[in-house]
């Protein structure tokens, strides 16, 4: 998918890609900006996974990321809008991976979703590994947090910084936020 919308610089934007069957839709701040056909295999087994980096040379994310979510189903526009600026609990149905970066310790991001990844990373649920200087800092994002809770943001320079996550097998409908 190629978005017709140019993302604004120096302000928070919520992005989501929802895949249902062979149709993918890109949402910017909860609004569908483009949809199209994609090849979607029934089953994908990924042994090396990243976010903020692609699987080939170059292509690093330069900016701040407040949360990363992977759902095991296609979310509707209404569902995306209902939670885009809301801190989740991690107990939501079909939420596989949920990194809010608030409790990260020793260069590890904590998965608060339902995917059991303890077999992959030191028998611990802390499974997103910060690389090459990736770090968190106090957040200024519009995501609402409970009173007394400090929200943190992942900061990436666009120069070889990313988060590595464990092997994942998935297929069918998905949503990435």
C-alpha positions, 0 to 999 in steps of 0.5 A: 500500500502506498499512502496518498497522505503525507504524514505531518512532521513533529506531531503525533500520528496514529497509524494502523494497517488492518488486513482482512483476507486479501485486502489491507487498509491503512488508517491515519488518525483513525481514517482509512486513507487507502485500501488495496489487494495484497498477497496474504499467505495462510500461514507465516512463520517469521524467525527474525522480526523487527519493528522500526526497521525493515528486513532488508538494508536501510529503512529505519524509523526516525521518530518517537513511537508510543505504543506498538500493537499486533492484533490477531484479527482485522479491526474495524475503523470504529474499533481503531478509533475507540482505542487509538489514544487509550492505554490498553490493559493487555487483556483485550481479546485477540491482542497478541503483542502490546508494547507500551514502553512504560515498564521497559528495563535493561533494554527490553520491552515488555509484551503485555499482550496474550502471546506467550513468548517465554520460550524465546527470550530467557524464559521471560515475558520481556521480549522486545530487545532494544538495539543500537541505542534505542531508548525510552523517554517521558512521553508527550503523546495523546495516549491517555494514561491512568493518574499517577502513571508515567507514560514513556515513548520509544525514541529512534534516530533512524540510524540502525536503531530498532526493536527485535521481537521473537519468532511469531507464527501467524496467518489470516486477518491481522491489525498492526498499530 
